[in-house]
């Protein structure tokens, strides 16, 4: 079992919160977040769903990915989609945040 599988299976027990180590792994700066999901790039939420679906309860994956998306980018998936498509967003800082996504 890979490190990603092991960490994701830890979350599969599902008590409504994600363990800190798992959140770090799937976040910006973590191996899973940077190499597999690539937060801030178009399709990040969909990549999250694909990757975490391999390891967690399907009933929880969309909620986990939504929470990770907002935790990492500080905007909802809907706001992110608007920004990437050139639409307006109600958040004045969202576009700057995504454009300045840290690289590790």
ZALUM-466720 format. One line per 3 residues: their letters; for each residue z, y, x of N, C-alpha, C. Coordinates in pm, 1 decimal. Each point is the difference from the previous one (the first is absolute). Example, Ala and Ser with C-alpha at 12.3 -4.5 7.8 and 13.67 -1.06 7.14 Angstrom:
% residues 2
as = 780.0/-569.0/1319.0/0.0/119.0/-89.0/0.0/120.0/90.0; -72.0/105.0/-35.0/6.0/119.0/82.0/73.0/109.0/-77.0;
END
This chain:
% residues 104
xxx = 0.0/-118.2/86.1/0.0/118.2/-86.1/0.0/123.8/90.1; -88.0/94.2/-30.1/-8.7/121.9/79.2/118.5/92.3/-29.1; 16.1/98.9/84.2/106.4/98.7/-19.3/-18.5/74.1/-133.1;
xxx = -124.0/34.7/-32.5/-27.6/70.6/-126.1/36.9/-86.1/-119.1; -36.8/-128.1/5.2/32.3/-90.9/-110.3/150.4/-14.7/-16.4; 68.7/-14.1/110.6/144.7/-14.5/-5.0/66.5/122.3/-61.0;
xxx = -42.9/117.1/42.3/59.3/123.7/-51.7/-34.5/21.1/-146.1; -121.7/-32.2/-38.2/-39.1/17.8/-139.7/72.3/-99.3/-90.3; 20.5/-121.1/48.1/70.5/-99.2/-80.6/144.7/41.7/-21.1;
xxx = 57.5/72.9/93.5/134.7/50.1/-17.2/7.5/87.6/-124.1; -103.0/77.8/-23.7/-3.1/88.4/-117.0/-27.6/-76.8/-128.1; -56.4/-116.9/12.2/-38.4/-75.5/-118.8/119.5/-41.4/-84.5;
xxx = 117.8/-2.6/59.3/119.3/-31.4/-76.6/22.2/102.1/-109.1; -45.4/119.2/22.8/-8.5/106.9/-97.1/124.9/33.8/-76.8; 75.1/91.4/51.6/115.4/52.0/-72.7/-20.6/146.9/-31.2;
xxx = -124.0/43.7/-1.1/-31.5/136.8/-34.5/-3.4/95.8/116.9; 40.4/-45.2/118.4/-8.0/87.7/116.3/-56.4/-79.4/117.2; -58.0/71.1/90.8/-63.6/-61.4/114.9/93.4/10.9/120.6;
xxx = 23.0/-108.3/72.1/83.2/7.5/119.9/-57.4/101.3/99.9; 87.8/66.1/73.7/-40.7/105.7/93.7/-101.6/-50.1/103.1; 19.8/-119.8/52.3/-92.6/-51.9/101.9/-139.1/-21.9/-58.2;
xxx = -5.3/-47.4/-122.5/-128.8/-21.0/-65.6/-68.6/132.4/-27.5; 76.3/95.8/-49.6/-57.3/132.6/-27.6/-54.9/61.2/128.8; 73.2/-14.1/108.7/-45.7/55.1/128.3/-129.4/-67.4/45.0;
xxx = -10.5/-130.5/-16.4/-118.9/-74.5/41.3/-123.9/46.5/-76.0; 13.0/24.1/-130.4/-114.1/37.2/-83.0/-18.2/150.8/-11.8; 73.3/79.2/76.5/-9.1/145.8/-5.6/-78.3/54.9/118.4;
xxx = -28.4/129.2/-4.2/-64.1/66.4/113.2/89.6/-18.1/121.8; -58.9/-44.9/108.3/75.7/-27.7/121.7/34.1/-147.0/14.1; -10.9/-75.3/-109.5/24.8/-143.8/3.8/-130.3/-75.0/19.5;
xxx = 11.0/-119.1/53.7/-119.2/-79.6/30.0/-87.2/-23.6/-123.3; 59.5/-38.1/-110.7/-77.0/-25.0/-122.5/-57.3/126.6/-60.0; 78.2/107.4/2.5/-44.9/126.1/-58.6/-114.2/64.0/75.4;
xxx = 5.3/-9.0/131.4/-102.6/65.4/81.3/-125.7/-84.3/18.4; 15.0/-130.4/17.5/-117.8/-81.4/29.4/-64.2/-61.6/-123.5; 79.8/-34.0/-99.4/-55.6/-67.2/-117.6/-26.7/94.8/-116.3;
xxx = 92.0/91.5/-25.3/-13.4/87.7/-116.5/-65.4/132.7/36.1; 34.3/55.5/114.1/-54.3/128.7/45.6/25.0/109.4/-103.8; 128.7/28.4/-22.4/40.4/101.2/-98.1/-69.2/132.3/26.1;
xxx = -42.4/64.2/-105.7/-65.1/130.8/8.6/-151.0/-8.0/-2.5; -54.1/-117.8/25.8/-144.2/-20.0/-8.1/-35.5/-48.8/-139.8; -120.2/28.6/-43.8/-44.8/-47.6/-130.2/14.6/-150.4/-12.2;
xxx = 47.1/-46.8/-115.0/16.1/-142.4/-23.7/131.2/-57.3/48.7; 91.2/86.9/46.5/126.4/-50.0/55.0/81.7/-78.4/-102.3; 7.3/48.6/-123.4/75.4/-70.5/-103.2/-61.7/-137.9/-26.6;
xxx = -131.2/-5.0/-8.8/-67.5/-128.0/-25.0/23.9/-97.7/115.4; -3.5/49.3/123.8/27.6/-86.9/114.4/144.0/-50.0/-5.4; 91.1/86.4/-42.4/139.6/-40.0/-14.2/11.7/-114.3/-100.3;
xxx = -64.4/14.4/-114.8/6.0/-103.9/-103.4/-56.2/-131.6/54.0; -110.8/5.4/69.6/-60.4/-121.9/55.4/95.4/-65.5/99.6; 53.2/78.0/92.9/85.9/-56.4/104.6/131.8/-53.2/-56.4;
xxx = 67.1/77.7/-82.5/129.0/-43.9/-52.1/-12.9/-110.2/-104.5; -115.9/-8.0/-66.9/-21.7/-107.2/-98.7/4.3/-137.7/65.0; -25.6/-5.4/128.6/4.6/-127.2/72.4/143.5/-50.7/13.6;
xxx = 97.7/90.2/-19.5/137.4/-33.5/36.8/105.2/21.9/-107.8; -28.4/83.4/-99.1/103.4/33.4/-98.4/-41.6/-39.8/-141.1; 94.9/1.7/-88.7/-22.2/-29.2/-140.1/-106.4/95.0/-54.5;
xxx = -107.4/-52.3/-59.0/-106.5/86.9/-52.9/50.4/104.2/-100.6; 106.5/-30.2/-68.8/54.7/95.4/-96.6/64.5/120.3/68.2; 27.9/-11.7/129.2/66.6/108.1/73.0/-91.3/78.6/92.7;
xxx = -116.8/-52.6/31.1/-81.9/57.5/106.0/-45.4/142.7/-30.1; -39.2/30.3/-122.5/-47.6/135.1/-30.2/113.4/101.8/10.6; 117.3/-37.0/-44.6/115.0/89.5/12.5/38.8/22.8/144.8;
xxx = 0.2/-107.7/79.0/32.3/12.3/142.1/-99.6/91.6/70.7; -128.4/-20.5/-27.0/-102.3/81.1/66.2/4.1/145.2/-46.8; 26.1/21.9/-127.5/15.1/136.6/-49.3/116.7/70.4/66.6;
xxx = 112.4/-70.8/11.5/116.8/58.1/66.2/-26.6/26.8/147.3; -64.8/-94.2/67.7/-33.3/20.9/141.1/-95.7/117.7/17.8; -97.5/10.8/-89.3/-97.0/110.2/7.1/71.9/134.3/-9.8;
xxx = 85.9/13.7/-99.4/70.5/127.9/-16.7/99.1/25.1/112.3; 63.3/-104.2/49.2/95.3/14.6/109.6/-69.4/46.0/128.0; -119.0/-51.5/25.2/-71.7/33.8/122.6/-75.9/131.3/-7.6;
xxx = -61.8/28.0/-113.9/-85.8/117.9/-9.5/59.8/113.6/-82.5; 108.0/-28.8/-68.7/69.2/99.6/-82.3/-85.8/52.2/-114.7; -95.0/-81.8/-42.8/-82.3/32.3/-116.7/-31.2/-129.9/-74.0;
xxx = -33.8/13.0/-126.1/-35.5/-118.1/-78.6/-140.2/-47.9/37.5; -31.4/-120.5/-42.5/-134.4/-52.2/24.8/-105.3/83.2/-72.9; 33.7/51.0/-118.5/-94.7/84.0/-74.9/-27.5/130.8/73.8;
xxx = 104.6/63.7/53.6/-19.8/123.5/77.2/-84.1/-27.7/123.8; 27.3/-111.1/65.7/-73.4/-35.3/121.7/-148.3/-19.4/-31.1; -29.4/-69.1/-108.6/-138.7/-22.3/-39.1/-71.2/132.8/-25.5;
xxx = 68.9/93.9/-67.0/-58.5/132.5/-25.1/-30.4/71.2/131.3; 95.0/-4.3/92.5/-19.2/68.0/128.3/-117.0/-59.0/77.3; -10.4/-131.4/1.2/-108.2/-64.1/74.3/-136.7/23.8/-62.6;
xxx = -0.8/24.6/-131.1/-127.9/24.9/-67.5/-32.5/149.5/-8.5; 86.9/83.0/57.9/-24.7/143.0/0.9/50.0/72.1/-122.4; 73.2/-69.3/-86.7/54.0/61.5/-121.1/123.6/82.5/27.7;
xxx = 44.4/69.5/-101.8/120.0/81.1/12.5/123.4/-87.4/-10.9; 107.5/46.5/62.2/128.6/-67.6/-11.4/104.8/105.1/-29.1; 103.4/-38.6/-69.0/107.6/94.1/-31.2/91.9/23.0/118.6;
xxx = -12.1/-81.5/100.8/86.0/12.8/116.4/-71.4/79.8/108.3; 61.0/108.0/45.4/-61.1/84.7/101.8/4.6/-61.7/138.7; 93.2/-92.0/22.1/16.1/-55.4/134.1/-64.9/-135.5/17.4;
xxx = -46.2/-61.5/-106.8/-50.7/-136.1/7.9/-120.1/-13.5/91.9; -97.1/88.7/-12.3/-121.0/-10.7/81.5/33.7/14.0/148.2; 86.2/92.3/34.3/38.3/18.1/139.4/73.0/-122.4/52.5;
xxx = 83.2/-60.4/-84.0/74.4/-117.1/41.8/-94.2/-114.1/33.9; -96.8/-24.8/-83.3/-92.9/-109.9/24.3/-86.9/28.2/120.9; -44.9/122.5/15.5/-85.4/33.2/113.6/74.8/-6.9/132.1;
xxx = 133.0/12.7/-4.1/77.4/-3.1/123.1/77.0/-129.9/14.7; -49.8/-106.8/-63.2/65.3/-130.4/9.1/17.1/-34.6/146.2; 121.8/-34.8/39.6/21.4/-33.4/141.0/-74.4/-126.9/40.3;
xx = -46.3/-3.0/122.0/-61.2/-120.8/53.8/91.3/-53.8/108.5; 10.8/-128.3/4.8/90.1/-65.0/97.9/-76.7/-93.7/87.9;
END
